[in-house]
Amino acid sequence: MDWKSFLNKYSLKEGSLVEVNDGEEKYTGFVIPSNDEKLLVLKLKSGYNIGVELSKIKDVKKLHEEKTIGKAEKKKIEQKPGLQTIALLHTGGTIASRVDYKTGAVYATFNEEDLLSMYPEITRKCNIVSKHLSNMWSDDMRFKHYQVIAENVEAMVKKGVKGVIIGHGTDTMAYSSAALAFMLENVPVPVLLVGAQRSSDRGSSDAAMNLDCAAEFILKTDFAGVAICMHNDSSDDKCAILPACKTRKMHSSRRDAFKPINDTAIATVDYRTKEIKFLKKEYPRKDGSKKFELMDKMEDRVALLKITTNMFPEQFSFYAENKFRGVVIEGTGLGHTPGFVSDEHNKMHKKLWEAIEELSKKCVVVMTTQTLYGRLQMHVYDKGVELQKLGIVPGGDMLPETAFVKLAWLLGNYSKEEAKELVGRNLRGEISERTQYDKFIIE
């Protein structure tokens, strides 16, 4: 008997909630499609899927009819007198996703009212004004989306909100946080990007805690600037407020995936006690004397190129021939590329460096390191010195993704020569004055 025949026998459908007994364990979940005809696949309450062999099933109880999509009841967002106001900008991602019980897949299609309905505790501590900007996965972001987000942040600041929370997918959240940090010069309120590693209707979801801690931090501190708010560790104890330009997603699925690189968290927020502990003495504070300015132009023709072995000149000349204005190289070690000729097998490296030199004449080329931790030292080895002679600009200890976004922003707002001079300067905390030894592996 295959799984479809099994469903017919017991009058079940995809999406039916059932309790299954295989003689050893009882499993409760929603029936979802199976790629193996010998397995009944269930979506458990935890959000995970489990396959139960049909031949081992002793008993099946149907608990209720098909559930196509679990959806929270919408509630009208009410404004309460005496409470401060936080703006919520909704862009999509896992924080705004639910499980489709017909497919078992996570999808991003519900709006900010749905999000607030699922987490009413936030509306008890502050008023929320919200705006739906998009329902998209974060890897579909383009520079224009950063501009849209920045423009809406500016609009909310003009309305006098206490701070802004941006619901965002985690995969490219670090790109967006860096872009907004450059675009929102002297922003006078906290702007926190918040995401989730588990969809919002899963029992293991981190969405509620991340949102709640972001709201607490906005309401209770003097911080003003862009940052990321995500789980500090794998337990549901604290969230970390992370620097916008020095943070990276370092794990595909852990709830504490986001880590500061060559830096520390700005603060932690205790989810249970609501205690906020600053880990940095120096952080951007509210300052009425500074003028808030939106600088949201971005140059589209900028690329990020990862160095590998066995590269070809065409991989560099492509950008020159296609009129790119900037290229960030994610180099090896202290900031190197292939280029020296040592024997007959790498003779083409002479042409490779010719291509790099030609590229440097036509656009701004910035070097970063794929080691992530540590910083460039392009004066240690002769190769680094020679690469600088070809026109490559060292990027200090900037993360490759941050350098990519920064260069696009610089070329959108400044001349080529100004961009070349400013890219190696610390503007938003993206370049550390010195890099200290620190633990760098997620346990």
N, C-alpha and C positions, 0 to 999 in steps of 0.2 A: 504494500500500500504506500503510495506517495503522499506528500503532505497535503496536496489539494484534495485528494480523496479522503484523507483523514478529516479535513475541515468539513467536507460534505457529510461524512458519517455522523459527526457530532453537532451539525448545524452551526458551525462556526464561520466567521468571516475574518478577513484581515482587519485588525483593529479591535476584535473582540477581547474583552478582559476575561482571562481564564485562570483557574488554579489547576496545575498539572502535578500528578504524583507518579514518580518513576520507580516507586518501591523503596527508595532510599531518601529522597528529598522531595519537598513540595515547593513548587515555583509558581509565583503569581506575576502575571504580566500581560501585555497586549500582544496579540498575534501579529507578526510582521512577515513579509515575504521571505522565503527561504531559497537559497541557491542550491541547496542539497535536498533532493526529494525525500531523503530518509530522515530529515530533521524537522522538528517543529521549533521555530525560532520565536522567542519571546523578548519583548522590550520590558525589562524590569523597572521597578519604581526608581531604582538608583540611576537609571538612564543607560545602563549597560545592556547588551544583548546576550542571550544564552541560547544554545541549541540543545534540544532534548531529543534523543533518539526515539523515533516512533515505536520501534519494537520493544522498548523498555517501559513505555507509558502504561501504567496500571489503571489510572482513573483521570478523568477530565471533568472539571466543573466550570460551567459557563457562568460568570458572575454578572455581566450585563452586556448589552448590545454593543455594536461597533462604535468605536470612538475614533473619528477621523483625525481630529486635532484637539488637543487639550488647550483650552483658552480661558483665561481669567475673565471674570465679569468686569466690564468697564465701569469705572466710577468717575463721576464728574470731578474735575480738579477745582477745589474751592479755595479761595483766599481768606486766611484768617487774620483779623486785626492783631497787631502787636508782634507778629512774627517777621523775621527778616526774610528776604526773597533770594532764592537761588535759581538760576536759569539752567535748564536741562536741554541740551541740543542732542538730537537723536540722529545717528548716522548708520546704525545697523550693527552687524557683528554678532558674536555669540551671546553677548549680554542682552541682546534683543531678539533672541532666537528661541524657538520651541521645537519639540519633536513632532514630526508627522508620523502618527502611529500606523499609517498605511504603508509607509516605506521604511520606517525606522531611522530616517535621515533627519538631520537638524536643518532648519530653514530660517531665514531672516525675513519675516513678513509682517510683524506686528509693530504697532506704533508706540509713541511715548506714553499715551494714556494707559495702554495695556501694561507697560513697564511699571508705572506708578501704582496701578491697581494691584500688582503682585507684591509691591513693597510699600504698603501704606504707612509704615513707621517713619518714613522720610517726611511725609506730609504732616506729621504730627509735630515736627521740630522746626519746620520752616515752610514758607509759601513757595510754590513751584510755578515758574512760568516756563513753558516748554515750546519747542519748535521742532517739527519733523523736517530734517534736511534730506535724508535718504534712507533707504533700506538696502545696504550693500555690504558685501564682504570686503574687508579692508584691503585685500590685495587687488581690488578693482579701483582703488583710489588713483587719481591723477592730480597733478599740481593744481588744476582748476578747483578740485574739491577742497584743497587746503585754503584757497582763497575764499570759497563760499563759507567755510567754517569760520575763518578769521573775520570776515565781514559781519557774520552773525554774532560773534563774540563782541565786536565793537558796538553793534546795535544794542545788545543786552547791557553792556557797560554804561551806555548813554541813558538807559532806563533806570540806572541806579541799583542794579542787583548787587548782592553781597559777594557773589562769585558765580562761576560757570562750571557745570559738569558736562563733559562731552562723552556720551556713550559711543564707544568705538570698538571695532574688532581688534583682536590682539596681534594678529600676524604682522601688521605694518604700523602698529600704534607708535612705535619709537620714531618712525619717519615723520608721522604727523605731529608728534610732540615737538620734535626739533624744528619742523617747519613753522609751527605756530610760535615757538619761542623767538624765532627771528622776525616773523611778521608783526607780532604784537609788541612793539617797542614801548617799554615802561607801562605795561598794562597794570592798572591800579587795583586789580582784584585777583584772587586765586582763579586759575583756569586749570581744571584737573581732568585729564583723560582717564576714563574708567572703562574697564572691560571685564570679561569673564572667560575662564577656561572651560566652564561647564554651562550648558544652556540653562536659561532661567527657570525652566519647569522641572529640572532634575533635582533630586534630593541632595545631591552633592554640589549643587551650584554655588559658586563663589560670588555671584552677582550681588546679592543682598548685602553682604558684608562690605564689599568694595564700595558700593554706593553709599551705604550708611557712614563708613569711615571718611569718605570724601566730603560728605555734608558736614560732619563734625569738624573736620579740619578747616573748612571754609568758614564756618560760623564762629570758631573759637580762636583763630590765630590772626597774626598781623602779616602773614605771608601774602605777597603779591607777585604773581608770575605764573609761568606754565610749568606743570609737573604731571607725573603719572601716579595714580593711586591703585595699587594692586596688593595681593596677599604678600606678607612679609616672609612667611614660611608655609609649610604644607598644612599646618593646623589652622583652625579658625580662631586664632587669638588676636593677631594684629595685622594691620595693613601698613605698608611702607609708602611714604611720599617720596617719589624718586625724581632725580634731576632730569629735565626734559631732553637735554642733549647728550647725556652720558649713560643712558639706560638702554638695555637690549633684552629682547626675548631670548632666553638661553635654554629653554626646554619646550618641546612641542606640546606637552599636555599638563605638566604640573601646575598647580595653582600658584606656586611661588616662582613662576617661570621668569619673571622680570627681575633683573639684577643690575645694580650700578656698576659700570666698568671704569676702572681707574678713578673711582670716586666712592662716596658713601651716600646712603639715603639721607634725605633732608630731615625727615622725622618719622616717627611711628605713631599709629593711632590704635589704642587698645579697644577692640570691638565690644568687650563686656563692660569695662569700667569707664570707657570714653576718655581715658587719660591720653594726652598728647605729649610726646617726648621729642624734643628737637635734638637731633644728632649733630647738627651743624650750627656753629655760632654765626657764621656768615651765610645769609640767604636773602633773596630779594624781599624787601619789606614795603608796606604801603607808604608812599611818600607823595604828598600832594604837590610838592614843588616840581616834580618831574612831569613833563608833558607826554601824555599817551599819544602815540602815533601809529597808524596802520600802514605798514610797508609790505604790501601783499603781492607784489609782482614776482613772478618766477620765470626763469628762462627754461623753455621746454627742451632745448637741444643740449642736454647734459646727460652723461652716462656714467655708470660704475662698472669697471672692468676688473675681474679677478685674475690675478697672475697664477699660472700653472706651469708645469714643465711642458715641453713639446709645443711651444707657442709658435705662431707664424706671423710674419710682418703684416699680413692682411687684417689680422685682428686689431691692429692699431690704425692702419691706414684707412680702414672702414669709416672711422669717425671723422677723419680729415676730409675724406672724399664726400661725405654726406653732411658736411657743414655743421657739425656739432661745435658748440662754443665752449664746452667744458667737459673734461673727463677726470674722474677720480679713479686712481689705480689702487686696488687692494693688493699691495705688494707683499713680498715675503720678508720675514725677519725684521731687520732694522729699516727696511724700505728699499727693496731691490726688485729687479726684473731680470729675466734672461737677457743676455746681451754680449757676453764675452765668448770668444772663440778659443776652445782648448784643443780641438782635434777635428778630424774630417766630418764627424757626425753632427757637429753644431756650427758648421760654416755659415749657415743661413742667419746666424745671430747678428752678423754684421749688418745685414739688410733689416733685421728687426730693429736695431737701434737707429738706423737711418729713418725708419718709419716713425719711431718715437720722437726723434728730433723734428721731423716734418710736422707731426701732430702738435708738438709744443709751440711751433711757429704760428699755427692756425687757431689754437684755442688754449685755454688755461688748463694745465694738467697738474693735478695735485696727488701727492703720494700719501697713502695711509698703510697700515699693516694689518694683515689678515690674522695675526696672532691675537688681536683685540687688546689684550693686556700688555702693559708696557708702552713705550713710545718710540717714535722714529729716531734714529741716530745716523743720518746720512753723511756723517763726516768720519765714521769709524773705518769703513772699508772703502777701497778705491772705487768700487762699483757705485756706491752711493754718491761719491763725489762726482763721478763722471755723469751720472744721471742728472744731477743738478746742473751740470754744464750743458746738458741737452735741453734744459729749460723746465725741468720738473720742480714744483714747489713742495717742500716738506709740509705735512699736515699735523705735526706735533703728535699728540696722543688722541686725536679725533677718531671717533668710530667711523668706519667707512660710510655707513648709511648717513650719519650726521654730516660728514664732509660733502657727500652727494647733494643733500638738501641745501646745505649752506652755500655751496658753489652756485647752485641754481638760483638761490635767492640773491646772492651777490650780483650775479650777471643780469638779473632782472631789475636791479635797482642802481647799479653802478657801472662805470665803464670797465672795459677789459683790464686796463692797467690798475684801476682802483681795486677791482675784484682780486687780482693777482696779489696785491699788497695786503688786502684785508683777510684773505682766506687763512693765512697763517697766524692771525691775531685772535686772541680770545675775546669774543663779543658777548656770548650768552652762557659762559661756563662750559663751553664745548672743548676747550683746551686747558689742561691743568698746567699750573706753573711748574710743578714737579710731580713725578709719579712715584708713589711710595709702594713698597712691597706689600702685598695683601693676598689673602686667601682668595682663590679665583675659581674653584671647582664647586659646582653644586653637589652637595652630598646626596 
